[in-house]
């Protein structure tokens, strides 16, 4: 087996072993990559949820999503990418919850309005048939 001449000395072998150990150690300590995709998805979800009707019908849920997105941005600035990814995911889910809660509230209001209109019609019909 061929061994290059620069590795034949004990100092070179030690240097190569140290370099290998350093590369492995740095690889093991590699940080989580920046959550670019998660941040973009969270930004889009919060922006989509941030409407007048959602603000009116689900203000707490929307605020929670916006707060988590702000914390995710702060975590990115602090290079805490793992925390940023977690917060971005939570912000996305909270934005979706805000939209769904607002839709549910609007549906309940519409159903109540329909029931009220039906009641008024029944009363009108009853009043006209009694005469």
Secondary structure, DSSP 8 states (H G I E B T S, - for coil): ----GGGSSHHHHHHHHHHHHHHHHHHHT------HHHHHHHHHHHHHH-SHHHHHH-HHHHHHHHHHHHHHHHHHHTT-HHHHHHHHHHHHHHHHHHHHHHHHHHHHHHHHHHHHHHHHHHHHHHHHHH-
